Amino acid sequence: MQSYRDRIDIIVSILDIANGNEVRQTEILNKANISYNRFKECLFLLYRYGLIELGHTQPESQRTYRTTAKGTHLLGICNKMRAICKITPYESLPGNNKLSLFVNT
């Protein structure tokens, strides 16, 4: 079963891979398991909103990417949201009755 990842999931993956590291494009493509076109689309948004910064490695002078402080902050928020969703799924909330959403009592 293949799961669909939306743009937010891919952006979070890219930020996580580049968090605290100077990573090359090929490393991001491989670890995030995304196409080059999808990467370019997400990179535009990440760079536009100051979530990722570009650099160059020496002596090869290849482009590298690193998550900015703003990107790290966003990554932390996303990780907290994921943790909340895993801890308190809707079905396990106290007093939950799925039918009460649809039946007027």
DAZIFEN-V601357 format. One record per residue. N is the residue number from 1. RES is the residue in three letters. BURIAL is # if it has 16 or more other C-alpha atoms within 10 Angstrom, else .. Layout:
BEGIN
N&RES&BURIAL ; N&RES&BURIAL
END
This chain:
BEGIN
1&MET&. ; 2&GLN&. ; 3&SER&. ; 4&TYR&. ; 5&ARG&. ; 6&ASP&. ; 7&ARG&. ; 8&ILE&. ; 9&ASP&. ; 10&ILE&# ; 11&ILE&# ; 12&VAL&# ; 13&SER&# ; 14&ILE&# ; 15&LEU&# ; 16&ASP&# ; 17&ILE&# ; 18&ALA&# ; 19&ASN&# ; 20&GLY&. ; 21&ASN&. ; 22&GLU&# ; 23&VAL&# ; 24&ARG&# ; 25&GLN&# ; 26&THR&. ; 27&GLU&. ; 28&ILE&# ; 29&LEU&# ; 30&ASN&. ; 31&LYS&. ; 32&ALA&# ; 33&ASN&. ; 34&ILE&. ; 35&SER&. ; 36&TYR&. ; 37&ASN&. ; 38&ARG&. ; 39&PHE&# ; 40&LYS&. ; 41&GLU&. ; 42&CYS&# ; 43&LEU&# ; 44&PHE&. ; 45&LEU&. ; 46&LEU&# ; 47&TYR&# ; 48&ARG&. ; 49&TYR&. ; 50&GLY&. ; 51&LEU&# ; 52&ILE&# ; 53&GLU&# ; 54&LEU&. ; 55&GLY&. ; 56&HIS&. ; 57&THR&. ; 58&GLN&. ; 59&PRO&. ; 60&GLU&. ; 61&SER&. ; 62&GLN&. ; 63&ARG&. ; 64&THR&# ; 65&TYR&# ; 66&ARG&# ; 67&THR&# ; 68&THR&# ; 69&ALA&. ; 70&LYS&. ; 71&GLY&# ; 72&THR&# ; 73&HIS&. ; 74&LEU&. ; 75&LEU&# ; 76&GLY&. ; 77&ILE&. ; 78&CYS&. ; 79&ASN&. ; 80&LYS&. ; 81&MET&. ; 82&ARG&. ; 83&ALA&. ; 84&ILE&. ; 85&CYS&. ; 86&LYS&. ; 87&ILE&. ; 88&THR&. ; 89&PRO&. ; 90&TYR&. ; 91&GLU&. ; 92&SER&. ; 93&LEU&. ; 94&PRO&. ; 95&GLY&. ; 96&ASN&. ; 97&ASN&. ; 98&LYS&. ; 99&LEU&. ; 100&SER&. ; 101&LEU&. ; 102&PHE&. ; 103&VAL&. ; 104&ASN&. ; 105&THR&.
END
